[in-house]
């Protein structure tokens, strides 16, 4: 045993450079892979953890204008642990030239009564400063969007005007010149990031402010609306029972519900692109590194077994030889595993990525024990098994060298030779499919790695191209109309509906209604759609849109959450407690239709207008989907209806905005994999040249010139790359199609795959070029082979 330790330690000391390089490579690849997996987990859970930290409300009840829901009433409902009120005030920026604001930039300010559940539970994340003091009425906290828009900072004194929403518009839809605007000067004491700031859609009003309980007490009679929130004893599990009780008690009131689960579902769609990209990145890096590093470790074992015959002569057993030949490789694995842990922890502050980073409640270093432990275990287990297996395999001869066997003829190479191909080409073709010892183990592993790398590059390009097309084409993510005319909570009166019905600039028109729908105990937003003319309505990915009051179409996320599919029957609970049966007739996307902008692309339910009124009698028309006539611009409708509504062109949902920000990720992955593939090819060619020194010397002795020897290596590289391309191109296209189809189905859009033919051809040509460039150094080394010296030493 002492001899074994001596030999092993001697190997480690003598050949420390190679061991260090392999250990560093294991540590680098392992750290990146583990950090990416841990980053994906951190990204996916950032918003739920933020909601936990902020004690987010389980349900927020927002009544229609003119309606009120008291926290005292909600507190009496079964399962309610705590309830509180919050008052909404109209606060507008003030030019300083008069009492009426010029641009009416409303901040949607909320004021709180003292010690309400809302301010205690829905705690904002302060990025600067502090919350308003309870007894100071003129202290204000603004969110980041307000601070950026108005140039506000902590300590700034700013004058705003207080007004009531109901006073702005007269019954005939025109602006009320007699609306009262009261100038008030506030001191900005903090800048916040609210829980809903992270969920809003493109171009949605994001400015908001937070006022003190003292302000609410002074100006409560000027409040424009009131909302109430509750915390439930059973959390999300108690929402169905609470909703049923709320419908029984307040069914005659119109209100919108926002649950914590709705927020989480919406943000999950926002975080998913980052999560999926990190997971894909980690898998690709991990698999490719596994192939490359396994070969490097096996070559360490092969090199350390060179003294095997001498050890056998000294009486060493086979297991002794296995231990000695694998000592350096195992030491490299151990050091690499430790570096993996250190590197993964060091990289953790880079995550989460994108918008989830704004939601992260504890930024900085994060130790994901599960991901790190799993990564450490996989590295040690897989690589040690590879090393021991390789050492056991090469020590099988017990010191007796097997008799050399003639290599089996390669019929393809023979046929190529009969065509009159140059000898260097034929020889390179042979070398491409056979190792120096006549086996194909490392050749096949390299081919496998090249196929995986190239196929993944093509799949990534296919996915990226399809993603680009969807992000830039509203119809592909479900916005199949031209304009959204939205009156929000104010509702669309009969006069506005009649005017839009007569409007000849609206070639297609659908009247939309929002309401609450309770399906299988789950409350979500329902949209009643009444098609007046044309086809300005959501499209279905499968099935069709509802045509009867007993039919419903669901978003993809809602459908998955309910565990249902097209053709199934669902139980819908009406406000009076009775159950209505609905048949699911389609799966659709509902982009940017939610009132607060926080519903996901695949969240919600679409019904006919009559079907929604059947489930929510308080639902009234509030928005319009419009297809413009030829030659009509969105600005025309904005000028015509802008005083009574928000008139908007295509609005990208929060998830689509996120997809647009990560569209470069697949290309980054493709570039990295291309580099790894080139590294694998270089590694093989260098090893091949070293192991074929005798063959190359014989060829030069037989008359091969330096140029022919270099061309032999180049031919080997080209053959390997071409072979890999034959398999990788169709495999990559198929993988890209499958990945994109799954992705599109997951978010609930019917966006078809786009195959980048030109990019695929370019990848093929570039791969061949890179293969030949990779062969340049090994070819130069082979051409410099000195036959006499090699033949004498071999």
Legacy VTK file of the C-alpha trace (Angstrom):
# vtk DataFile Version 3.0
C-alpha trace
ASCII
DATASET POLYDATA
POINTS 794 float
0.000 0.000 0.000
2.942 2.322 0.680
4.227 1.674 -2.853
0.810 2.566 -4.229
0.718 5.854 -2.316
4.271 6.599 -3.399
3.541 5.971 -7.099
0.281 7.901 -7.029
1.778 10.908 -5.242
4.751 10.819 -7.598
2.428 10.971 -10.609
0.548 13.900 -9.124
3.754 15.795 -8.384
5.371 15.096 -11.767
2.356 15.869 -13.915
0.656 18.544 -11.904
0.097 20.942 -14.835
-2.315 18.650 -16.666
-4.191 17.903 -13.476
-4.552 21.599 -12.677
-5.861 22.403 -16.169
-8.495 19.645 -15.996
-9.492 20.681 -12.456
-9.931 24.288 -13.573
-12.027 23.199 -16.555
-14.232 21.036 -14.323
-14.593 23.890 -11.843
-15.426 26.431 -14.543
-17.936 24.256 -16.390
-19.457 23.002 -13.140
-19.754 26.471 -11.633
-21.449 27.887 -14.729
-23.840 24.927 -14.967
-24.767 24.897 -11.272
-25.052 28.695 -11.144
-27.390 28.647 -14.148
-29.615 25.994 -12.568
-29.634 27.829 -9.239
-30.272 31.098 -11.086
-33.262 29.553 -12.846
-34.727 28.481 -9.500
-34.056 31.903 -8.004
-35.593 33.645 -11.010
-38.739 31.513 -10.912
-39.318 32.060 -7.187
-38.363 35.743 -6.907
-41.892 37.165 -7.088
-43.569 34.582 -4.811
-40.845 35.206 -2.231
-41.400 38.958 -2.580
-45.124 38.439 -1.963
-44.284 36.433 1.147
-41.954 39.135 2.416
-44.527 41.879 1.771
-47.367 39.848 3.312
-49.322 40.238 0.096
-53.094 40.251 0.290
-54.853 37.020 -0.537
-57.708 38.920 -2.203
-58.113 42.568 -3.230
-61.732 43.662 -3.746
-62.112 46.661 -6.089
-65.715 47.902 -6.450
-67.019 49.823 -9.459
-67.246 53.615 -9.308
-70.029 54.628 -6.994
-69.857 51.293 -5.194
-68.175 50.666 -1.853
-67.144 47.553 -0.023
-66.251 48.049 3.614
-63.478 46.144 5.345
-65.833 45.728 8.277
-68.231 43.793 6.049
-65.401 41.648 4.683
-64.074 40.905 8.165
-67.363 39.185 9.022
-67.043 36.683 6.189
-65.864 33.168 7.101
-62.137 32.475 6.854
-61.067 36.162 6.956
-58.120 36.746 9.291
-57.669 40.472 8.675
-59.330 43.084 6.452
-58.569 46.713 5.702
-59.533 49.688 3.518
-57.558 51.888 1.171
-58.862 55.057 -0.503
-57.917 56.091 -4.013
-57.417 59.790 -4.823
-57.033 61.591 -8.131
-53.666 63.323 -7.924
-52.386 65.140 -11.003
-49.182 66.988 -11.790
-49.501 70.783 -11.660
-47.893 73.298 -13.996
-48.005 76.138 -11.439
-49.956 78.409 -13.828
-53.406 77.671 -12.467
-55.520 75.216 -10.579
-56.363 73.043 -13.580
-53.483 70.786 -14.688
-52.373 70.974 -18.290
-51.750 67.274 -18.946
-53.734 65.602 -16.153
-51.006 63.094 -15.358
-52.890 61.076 -12.750
-50.813 59.271 -10.159
-53.458 56.888 -8.868
-52.522 57.768 -5.301
-53.676 55.542 -2.453
-54.277 56.831 1.050
-54.800 54.622 4.055
-56.780 54.775 7.224
-54.727 54.244 10.345
-53.444 50.705 10.899
-55.365 49.077 8.066
-54.570 45.624 6.762
-53.729 47.069 3.362
-50.750 49.135 4.462
-49.574 46.483 6.912
-49.928 43.587 4.500
-49.216 45.075 1.087
-45.899 46.575 2.162
-44.143 48.258 -0.785
-40.471 47.709 -1.427
-38.698 50.958 -0.643
-35.806 51.657 -2.987
-35.078 55.021 -1.333
-36.300 56.860 1.735
-39.159 55.723 3.969
-42.937 55.417 4.219
-45.045 58.489 5.112
-45.486 59.138 8.829
-48.942 58.207 10.072
-49.565 61.721 11.450
-48.092 63.765 8.570
-50.689 64.444 5.846
-48.371 66.072 3.314
-45.707 63.391 3.037
-45.810 61.293 -0.138
-44.059 58.217 -1.484
-43.954 57.831 -5.288
-43.094 54.781 -7.320
-40.075 54.619 -9.600
-42.094 55.421 -12.737
-43.439 58.634 -11.173
-39.997 59.657 -9.946
-38.530 59.128 -13.417
-41.383 60.887 -15.259
-41.494 63.966 -13.030
-37.845 64.069 -11.962
-38.626 63.631 -8.271
-36.159 62.695 -5.529
-36.317 62.083 -1.818
-36.628 65.500 -0.188
-38.235 67.174 -3.225
-41.230 69.440 -2.538
-43.755 69.113 -5.344
-47.202 70.597 -5.902
-50.013 68.408 -7.225
-53.728 68.945 -7.640
-56.412 66.845 -5.968
-59.526 66.029 -7.995
-62.291 63.417 -8.172
-62.493 61.023 -11.110
-66.273 61.357 -11.304
-66.065 65.134 -11.791
-63.919 64.981 -14.929
-66.492 63.683 -17.415
-70.058 64.887 -17.739
-72.911 62.533 -18.516
-72.732 63.392 -22.221
-69.078 62.229 -22.360
-67.474 65.696 -22.580
-64.908 67.172 -20.158
-66.439 69.002 -17.215
-64.988 72.558 -17.047
-66.304 72.940 -13.509
-64.259 70.070 -12.055
-62.562 71.139 -8.839
-58.765 70.907 -8.634
-57.165 71.667 -5.288
-53.404 72.382 -5.276
-51.511 70.621 -2.485
-47.766 70.670 -1.849
-46.184 67.391 -0.736
-42.728 66.418 0.433
-41.395 63.312 -1.257
-40.083 61.083 1.542
-39.551 57.858 -0.355
-39.485 56.034 -3.681
-41.170 52.653 -3.846
-41.619 49.665 -6.101
-45.119 48.269 -5.685
-45.974 44.612 -6.096
-47.993 45.363 -9.247
-45.377 47.578 -10.913
-43.690 44.385 -12.081
-46.803 43.068 -13.838
-47.979 45.931 -16.030
-48.289 45.786 -19.802
-46.568 47.985 -22.359
-47.526 51.690 -22.282
-49.890 51.137 -19.363
-50.184 53.925 -16.808
-47.579 53.051 -14.214
-47.370 56.254 -12.170
-48.606 55.841 -8.622
-48.144 57.368 -5.195
-48.710 56.470 -1.568
-50.289 58.893 0.934
-50.425 58.862 4.712
-53.350 57.920 6.975
-53.439 61.558 8.126
-54.084 62.724 4.547
-56.896 60.188 4.224
-58.522 61.424 7.396
-58.438 65.036 6.120
-59.616 64.435 2.534
-61.642 61.233 2.692
-64.693 62.995 1.285
-62.660 63.820 -1.865
-61.647 60.183 -2.511
-62.538 58.844 -5.952
-62.878 55.203 -4.908
-62.206 52.728 -2.135
-60.748 49.246 -2.245
-60.587 46.604 0.433
-58.190 43.764 0.982
-58.188 40.623 3.086
-55.778 38.088 4.486
-57.336 34.641 4.830
-56.730 32.007 7.466
-56.012 29.357 4.816
-54.314 31.607 2.261
-54.913 30.612 -1.350
-56.882 27.532 -0.253
-59.474 29.776 1.353
-60.111 31.925 -1.747
-62.952 29.790 -3.233
-64.910 29.775 0.049
-64.320 33.514 0.511
-65.450 34.263 -3.048
-68.618 32.229 -2.625
-69.426 34.023 0.644
-68.660 37.412 -0.964
-71.021 36.681 -3.853
-73.770 35.695 -1.433
-73.396 38.831 0.672
-72.524 41.421 -1.982
-73.825 39.897 -5.189
-75.760 43.045 -6.070
-72.529 45.089 -6.126
-70.145 45.182 -9.078
-66.520 44.546 -8.137
-63.298 43.140 -9.505
-61.239 40.588 -7.618
-57.481 40.244 -7.728
-56.081 37.225 -5.948
-52.512 36.463 -5.016
-52.588 33.395 -7.272
-53.472 35.653 -10.236
-50.389 37.745 -9.541
-48.162 34.694 -9.245
-49.517 33.186 -12.454
-48.987 36.435 -14.338
-45.445 36.889 -13.107
-44.645 33.250 -13.825
-45.256 34.026 -17.499
-42.922 37.044 -17.200
-40.198 35.003 -15.498
-40.542 31.901 -17.669
-38.356 33.077 -20.581
-35.475 33.791 -18.221
-36.013 30.550 -16.335
-36.241 28.458 -19.493
-33.204 30.168 -21.029
-31.102 29.497 -17.935
-32.225 25.872 -17.780
-31.490 25.333 -21.459
-28.128 27.044 -21.054
-27.253 24.854 -18.065
-28.288 21.625 -19.791
-26.369 22.439 -22.978
-23.228 23.508 -21.115
-23.438 20.558 -18.752
-23.839 17.912 -21.462
-21.180 19.372 -23.721
-18.727 19.820 -20.857
-19.429 16.266 -19.738
-18.368 14.914 -23.120
-15.264 17.078 -23.404
-14.092 16.639 -19.817
-14.774 12.906 -19.754
-12.379 12.527 -22.681
-9.798 14.731 -20.958
-10.003 12.638 -17.792
-9.699 9.391 -19.752
-6.589 10.718 -21.445
-5.101 11.509 -18.022
-5.736 7.884 -17.055
-4.239 6.614 -20.317
-1.121 8.703 -19.791
-0.678 7.535 -16.199
-1.044 3.869 -17.204
2.093 4.096 -19.340
4.104 2.533 -16.516
1.603 -0.320 -16.174
3.861 -3.112 -17.472
6.601 -2.149 -15.018
4.132 -2.208 -12.135
2.940 -5.655 -13.185
6.538 -6.831 -13.240
6.846 -5.560 -9.651
3.813 -7.627 -8.640
1.163 -4.879 -8.528
-2.407 -6.168 -8.677
-4.948 -4.917 -11.184
-6.759 -2.829 -8.563
-3.411 -1.347 -7.534
-2.774 -0.306 -11.107
-6.319 1.104 -11.333
-5.695 3.195 -8.216
-2.354 4.510 -9.487
-3.569 5.325 -13.002
-6.704 7.084 -11.744
-5.092 9.015 -8.880
-4.401 12.187 -10.844
-7.813 12.181 -12.488
-9.622 11.640 -9.174
-7.611 14.442 -7.580
-8.593 16.727 -10.461
-12.247 15.748 -9.993
-12.134 16.532 -6.278
-10.477 19.899 -6.825
-12.895 20.697 -9.666
-15.907 19.842 -7.497
-14.691 22.203 -4.774
-14.111 24.941 -7.345
-17.628 24.307 -8.633
-19.130 25.089 -5.239
-17.006 28.216 -4.785
-17.695 29.414 -8.333
-21.451 28.805 -8.140
-21.696 30.848 -4.947
-19.538 33.607 -6.445
-21.781 33.780 -9.544
-25.047 33.844 -7.578
-25.264 37.683 -7.354
-25.743 37.728 -11.162
-29.221 36.284 -10.690
-32.153 36.656 -11.088
-32.157 38.034 -14.616
-34.391 40.651 -16.212
-37.583 41.801 -14.529
-37.443 39.058 -11.869
-34.263 40.753 -10.655
-36.405 43.759 -9.705
-38.614 41.436 -7.662
-35.791 39.668 -5.808
-36.354 40.365 -2.086
-32.816 39.379 -1.006
-30.355 40.403 -3.744
-26.702 39.456 -3.505
-25.016 36.174 -2.667
-27.379 33.233 -2.443
-26.442 29.689 -1.455
-28.828 27.255 -3.128
-27.898 24.151 -1.148
-30.062 21.875 -3.285
-28.581 22.939 -6.628
-25.013 23.075 -5.288
-25.281 19.712 -3.553
-26.780 18.092 -6.635
-24.091 19.584 -8.887
-21.288 18.497 -6.547
-22.687 14.976 -6.338
-23.168 14.603 -10.087
-19.637 15.829 -10.852
-18.019 13.473 -8.374
-20.192 10.456 -9.144
-20.227 10.664 -12.954
-16.579 11.567 -13.460
-15.251 9.098 -10.878
-17.261 6.313 -12.526
-15.838 7.331 -15.917
-12.279 7.377 -14.572
-12.518 4.046 -12.730
-14.190 2.401 -15.718
-11.469 3.668 -18.036
-8.703 2.564 -15.658
-10.270 -0.882 -15.277
-10.598 -1.190 -19.037
-7.000 -0.352 -19.922
-5.540 -2.575 -17.170
-7.367 -5.675 -18.359
-4.259 -7.130 -20.057
-2.415 -7.826 -16.773
0.811 -6.748 -18.440
0.439 -8.937 -21.517
0.120 -6.755 -24.553
-2.509 -8.158 -26.939
-1.291 -9.209 -30.328
-1.894 -6.535 -32.892
-4.818 -7.233 -35.147
-5.254 -6.036 -38.650
-7.734 -3.239 -38.986
-10.883 -4.201 -40.846
-11.072 -2.614 -44.266
-13.301 0.443 -44.718
-15.361 -0.159 -47.843
-16.277 3.541 -48.153
-12.586 4.468 -48.130
-11.844 1.769 -50.689
-14.531 3.080 -53.005
-13.212 6.624 -52.551
-9.706 5.436 -53.481
-11.008 3.736 -56.629
-12.437 7.066 -57.815
-8.887 8.407 -58.096
-9.146 10.686 -55.063
-5.812 12.006 -53.733
-4.057 9.783 -51.231
-4.191 12.493 -48.569
-7.990 12.670 -48.893
-8.422 8.907 -48.666
-6.091 8.674 -45.664
-7.860 11.551 -43.899
-11.195 9.842 -44.568
-9.896 6.654 -42.919
-8.535 8.566 -39.933
-11.880 10.308 -39.426
-13.599 7.043 -38.494
-10.870 5.067 -36.781
-8.544 5.751 -33.879
-4.877 4.886 -34.029
-5.544 1.602 -32.237
-8.283 0.639 -34.673
-11.164 1.493 -32.365
-13.812 4.163 -32.696
-14.555 5.089 -29.064
-13.158 8.645 -28.966
-14.144 9.226 -32.602
-17.765 8.358 -31.853
-17.815 10.439 -28.681
-16.440 13.431 -30.592
-18.958 12.925 -33.394
-21.710 12.755 -30.792
-20.506 15.991 -29.228
-20.304 17.727 -32.618
-23.812 16.572 -33.501
-25.186 17.776 -30.151
-23.446 21.153 -30.401
-24.382 21.779 -34.051
-27.964 20.547 -33.663
-28.435 22.747 -30.615
-27.067 25.750 -32.521
-29.576 25.170 -35.338
-32.398 24.573 -32.854
-31.484 27.788 -31.028
-31.520 29.746 -34.305
-34.908 28.272 -35.214
-36.312 29.162 -31.802
-34.800 32.675 -31.858
-36.187 33.391 -35.326
-39.660 32.223 -34.335
-39.459 34.275 -31.125
-38.431 37.405 -33.057
-41.350 36.975 -35.425
-43.821 36.581 -32.562
-42.545 39.564 -30.551
-42.655 41.825 -33.617
-46.011 40.568 -34.954
-48.973 41.361 -32.645
-51.250 38.816 -34.340
-48.843 36.036 -33.358
-49.295 36.734 -29.645
-53.046 37.171 -29.925
-53.560 40.886 -30.694
-55.543 40.323 -33.873
-57.388 43.649 -33.848
-56.021 47.122 -34.578
-57.198 49.274 -31.660
-58.383 48.799 -28.090
-60.854 51.467 -26.925
-61.041 51.029 -23.136
-63.239 53.008 -20.735
-61.997 51.010 -17.717
-64.153 51.196 -14.586
-66.138 54.138 -15.932
-68.030 51.765 -18.222
-69.247 52.326 -21.763
-72.592 54.099 -21.825
-75.274 53.501 -24.466
-74.310 56.685 -26.327
-70.665 55.584 -26.745
-71.711 52.094 -27.827
-74.141 53.528 -30.360
-71.513 55.951 -31.691
-68.970 53.188 -32.222
-71.578 50.984 -33.889
-72.187 53.803 -36.395
-68.514 54.619 -36.877
-67.612 53.708 -40.464
-63.898 53.852 -39.623
-64.391 50.706 -37.549
-64.533 47.945 -40.147
-64.634 45.364 -37.370
-66.109 45.913 -33.921
-66.484 43.738 -30.825
-68.025 45.083 -27.609
-66.251 43.716 -24.550
-67.355 43.271 -20.952
-65.262 42.401 -17.911
-66.487 40.484 -14.895
-65.688 37.828 -12.336
-66.039 34.144 -13.142
-65.717 31.350 -10.584
-64.810 28.049 -12.269
-64.374 24.907 -10.203
-63.884 27.104 -7.129
-61.261 29.334 -8.798
-62.079 33.010 -9.366
-60.657 34.659 -12.468
-61.370 37.460 -14.923
-63.998 36.755 -17.531
-64.486 38.622 -20.801
-67.856 38.787 -22.496
-67.413 39.430 -26.211
-70.242 40.556 -28.477
-69.127 40.649 -32.133
-70.980 43.474 -33.873
-69.316 43.154 -37.288
-66.151 41.857 -38.826
-63.747 39.609 -36.942
-62.136 41.831 -34.297
-61.874 39.202 -31.571
-59.315 36.812 -30.077
-58.279 33.759 -32.096
-58.220 30.245 -30.760
-55.196 27.988 -30.758
-57.523 25.008 -30.701
-61.294 24.727 -30.917
-63.362 27.876 -31.461
-64.675 30.940 -29.642
-67.964 30.651 -27.681
-71.202 31.159 -29.607
-73.698 30.344 -26.861
-74.156 31.433 -23.250
-73.291 27.900 -22.111
-69.863 27.869 -23.821
-66.469 29.160 -22.718
-62.916 29.482 -24.080
-59.956 29.527 -21.699
-56.414 30.853 -21.727
-53.687 28.217 -21.789
-52.525 28.916 -18.226
-56.078 28.867 -16.902
-56.752 25.628 -18.735
-53.672 24.012 -17.217
-54.553 25.317 -13.757
-58.043 23.827 -13.967
-56.759 20.583 -15.442
-59.224 20.731 -18.301
-59.179 20.597 -22.106
-61.395 21.421 -25.057
-64.648 19.482 -24.862
-64.782 19.184 -21.064
-67.588 20.477 -18.856
-66.881 22.917 -16.017
-68.939 24.001 -13.030
-69.309 27.773 -12.730
-70.673 29.226 -9.475
-73.161 32.072 -9.902
-73.512 34.913 -7.334
-76.654 33.325 -5.923
-74.780 30.089 -5.263
-76.338 28.100 -8.090
-74.081 26.111 -10.397
-74.032 26.571 -14.177
-72.450 23.983 -16.472
-70.192 25.358 -19.215
-68.583 23.472 -22.079
-64.987 24.381 -22.950
-65.000 24.958 -26.712
-61.602 26.564 -27.283
-58.181 27.623 -26.037
-57.304 31.257 -26.690
-54.935 34.095 -25.774
-56.257 37.287 -24.187
-53.476 39.882 -24.503
-53.649 43.140 -22.550
-57.395 43.014 -21.889
-57.269 42.986 -18.083
-58.373 46.197 -16.402
-55.316 46.450 -14.184
-52.982 45.012 -16.800
-51.756 42.310 -14.458
-53.421 39.245 -15.949
-51.162 36.951 -17.940
-51.342 36.311 -21.665
-52.894 32.888 -21.080
-55.029 33.810 -18.062
-58.760 34.392 -18.074
-61.892 33.143 -19.794
-63.786 34.328 -22.860
-67.565 33.989 -23.100
-70.360 35.594 -25.003
-71.690 38.807 -23.466
-74.847 36.947 -22.413
-72.755 34.130 -20.960
-70.776 36.526 -18.770
-73.907 38.338 -17.551
-75.290 34.934 -16.598
-72.354 34.430 -14.219
-71.855 38.086 -13.201
-75.046 40.144 -13.512
-73.142 43.329 -12.618
-70.873 43.077 -15.700
-71.332 45.981 -18.120
-69.660 46.869 -21.459
-66.365 48.660 -20.874
-64.053 48.134 -23.871
-64.100 47.716 -27.629
-61.909 45.757 -30.024
-61.692 47.568 -33.356
-60.383 46.678 -36.803
-59.725 49.893 -38.728
-61.009 50.486 -42.220
-58.422 50.824 -44.980
-56.438 54.036 -44.702
-57.627 54.881 -41.176
-54.956 55.497 -38.527
-55.122 54.778 -34.800
-54.721 58.502 -34.137
-58.122 59.111 -35.753
-59.891 57.104 -33.072
-57.645 58.554 -30.379
-58.806 62.062 -31.277
-62.418 60.945 -31.541
-62.713 58.937 -28.311
-59.650 59.987 -26.297
-61.662 62.212 -23.966
-63.762 59.296 -22.684
-61.403 56.343 -23.046
-57.880 55.055 -23.518
-57.511 54.380 -27.227
-54.468 52.222 -27.869
-52.771 50.393 -30.683
-51.109 46.996 -30.146
-50.027 46.604 -26.521
-47.497 43.916 -25.734
-48.268 42.031 -22.511
-45.599 41.918 -19.824
-44.601 38.380 -20.827
-44.092 39.407 -24.463
-41.961 42.360 -23.331
-39.826 39.895 -21.428
-39.520 37.573 -24.409
-38.277 40.523 -26.430
-35.538 41.165 -23.880
-34.278 37.570 -23.929
-34.437 37.055 -27.683
-30.619 37.225 -27.835
-30.226 34.419 -25.282
-30.641 31.544 -27.780
-28.042 33.166 -30.027
-25.632 33.526 -27.097
-26.162 29.874 -26.309
-25.547 28.964 -29.935
-22.275 30.899 -30.001
-21.067 29.273 -26.793
-21.911 25.798 -28.035
-20.144 26.508 -31.311
-16.980 27.363 -29.353
-17.294 24.183 -27.316
-17.799 22.134 -30.465
-14.657 23.661 -31.982
-12.765 22.881 -28.766
-13.864 19.247 -28.965
-12.705 18.978 -32.570
-9.326 20.568 -31.804
-8.914 18.226 -28.862
-9.571 15.197 -31.039
-7.276 16.330 -33.850
-4.398 17.126 -31.492
-4.802 13.751 -29.812
-5.036 11.996 -33.164
-1.843 13.596 -34.449
-0.007 12.580 -31.289
-1.286 9.008 -31.342
-0.579 8.621 -35.077
2.999 9.857 -34.977
4.230 6.461 -36.170
1.692 6.325 -39.035
2.549 9.839 -40.142
6.258 9.027 -40.037
5.672 5.967 -42.215
3.665 8.063 -44.684
6.450 10.646 -44.931
8.987 7.858 -45.384
6.860 6.510 -48.247
6.912 9.907 -49.951
4.193 12.052 -48.432
5.124 15.707 -48.528
4.446 18.145 -45.721
1.538 19.515 -47.699
0.009 16.045 -48.125
0.347 15.310 -44.399
-1.360 18.627 -43.559
-4.120 17.889 -46.094
-4.646 14.493 -44.467
-5.438 16.150 -41.134
-7.646 18.745 -42.861
-9.490 15.982 -44.721
-10.075 14.205 -41.417
-11.563 17.353 -39.876
-13.752 18.080 -42.917
-15.050 14.503 -42.985
-15.927 14.589 -39.308
-17.710 17.938 -39.609
-19.595 16.930 -42.768
-20.716 13.693 -41.136
-21.915 15.571 -38.078
-23.817 18.048 -40.285
-25.679 15.267 -42.100
-27.187 14.233 -38.786
-27.247 17.597 -36.992
-29.126 19.696 -39.573
-32.382 17.679 -39.697
-32.082 16.919 -35.982
-31.590 20.607 -35.121
-34.528 21.726 -37.272
-36.768 19.058 -35.728
-35.603 20.003 -32.220
-36.185 23.709 -32.913
-39.695 23.025 -34.246
-40.556 20.850 -31.259
-39.137 23.328 -28.722
-40.959 26.266 -30.262
-44.238 24.340 -30.561
-44.073 23.402 -26.885
-43.209 26.978 -25.920
-46.037 28.488 -27.983
-48.523 25.954 -26.631
-47.384 26.677 -23.079
-48.124 30.413 -23.329
-51.286 29.799 -25.336
-50.485 31.345 -28.716
-50.699 29.728 -32.127
-47.529 31.332 -33.508
-46.116 29.003 -36.151
-42.473 28.043 -36.345
-40.169 29.971 -38.683
-37.242 27.957 -40.063
-34.276 30.235 -40.877
-33.150 28.469 -44.063
-30.417 30.978 -44.849
-29.079 30.811 -41.284
-29.044 27.000 -41.360
-27.050 27.009 -44.611
-24.693 29.588 -43.128
-24.214 27.409 -40.047
-23.280 24.459 -42.263
-20.732 26.435 -44.245
-19.353 28.124 -41.138
-19.042 24.768 -39.367
-16.949 23.365 -42.209
-14.804 26.524 -42.194
-14.317 26.376 -38.418
-13.465 22.686 -38.690
-10.692 23.427 -41.143
-9.418 26.337 -39.081
-9.406 24.050 -36.051
-7.285 21.601 -38.038
-4.668 24.220 -38.921
-2.440 23.864 -35.847
-2.616 20.028 -35.654
-1.978 19.864 -39.413
1.056 22.119 -39.084
2.323 19.938 -36.221
1.784 16.762 -38.239
3.591 18.205 -41.253
6.661 18.842 -39.072
6.881 15.176 -38.004
10.493 13.874 -38.209
10.229 10.270 -39.441
13.653 9.045 -38.324
13.280 10.308 -34.752
9.705 8.981 -34.407
10.495 5.528 -35.839
13.546 5.210 -33.614
11.667 6.123 -30.419
8.441 4.216 -31.108
LINES 1 795
794 0 1 2 3 4 5 6 7 8 9 10 11 12 13 14 15 16 17 18 19 20 21 22 23 24 25 26 27 28 29 30 31 32 33 34 35 36 37 38 39 40 41 42 43 44 45 46 47 48 49 50 51 52 53 54 55 56 57 58 59 60 61 62 63 64 65 66 67 68 69 70 71 72 73 74 75 76 77 78 79 80 81 82 83 84 85 86 87 88 89 90 91 92 93 94 95 96 97 98 99 100 101 102 103 104 105 106 107 108 109 110 111 112 113 114 115 116 117 118 119 120 121 122 123 124 125 126 127 128 129 130 131 132 133 134 135 136 137 138 139 140 141 142 143 144 145 146 147 148 149 150 151 152 153 154 155 156 157 158 159 160 161 162 163 164 165 166 167 168 169 170 171 172 173 174 175 176 177 178 179 180 181 182 183 184 185 186 187 188 189 190 191 192 193 194 195 196 197 198 199 200 201 202 203 204 205 206 207 208 209 210 211 212 213 214 215 216 217 218 219 220 221 222 223 224 225 226 227 228 229 230 231 232 233 234 235 236 237 238 239 240 241 242 243 244 245 246 247 248 249 250 251 252 253 254 255 256 257 258 259 260 261 262 263 264 265 266 267 268 269 270 271 272 273 274 275 276 277 278 279 280 281 282 283 284 285 286 287 288 289 290 291 292 293 294 295 296 297 298 299 300 301 302 303 304 305 306 307 308 309 310 311 312 313 314 315 316 317 318 319 320 321 322 323 324 325 326 327 328 329 330 331 332 333 334 335 336 337 338 339 340 341 342 343 344 345 346 347 348 349 350 351 352 353 354 355 356 357 358 359 360 361 362 363 364 365 366 367 368 369 370 371 372 373 374 375 376 377 378 379 380 381 382 383 384 385 386 387 388 389 390 391 392 393 394 395 396 397 398 399 400 401 402 403 404 405 406 407 408 409 410 411 412 413 414 415 416 417 418 419 420 421 422 423 424 425 426 427 428 429 430 431 432 433 434 435 436 437 438 439 440 441 442 443 444 445 446 447 448 449 450 451 452 453 454 455 456 457 458 459 460 461 462 463 464 465 466 467 468 469 470 471 472 473 474 475 476 477 478 479 480 481 482 483 484 485 486 487 488 489 490 491 492 493 494 495 496 497 498 499 500 501 502 503 504 505 506 507 508 509 510 511 512 513 514 515 516 517 518 519 520 521 522 523 524 525 526 527 528 529 530 531 532 533 534 535 536 537 538 539 540 541 542 543 544 545 546 547 548 549 550 551 552 553 554 555 556 557 558 559 560 561 562 563 564 565 566 567 568 569 570 571 572 573 574 575 576 577 578 579 580 581 582 583 584 585 586 587 588 589 590 591 592 593 594 595 596 597 598 599 600 601 602 603 604 605 606 607 608 609 610 611 612 613 614 615 616 617 618 619 620 621 622 623 624 625 626 627 628 629 630 631 632 633 634 635 636 637 638 639 640 641 642 643 644 645 646 647 648 649 650 651 652 653 654 655 656 657 658 659 660 661 662 663 664 665 666 667 668 669 670 671 672 673 674 675 676 677 678 679 680 681 682 683 684 685 686 687 688 689 690 691 692 693 694 695 696 697 698 699 700 701 702 703 704 705 706 707 708 709 710 711 712 713 714 715 716 717 718 719 720 721 722 723 724 725 726 727 728 729 730 731 732 733 734 735 736 737 738 739 740 741 742 743 744 745 746 747 748 749 750 751 752 753 754 755 756 757 758 759 760 761 762 763 764 765 766 767 768 769 770 771 772 773 774 775 776 777 778 779 780 781 782 783 784 785 786 787 788 789 790 791 792 793
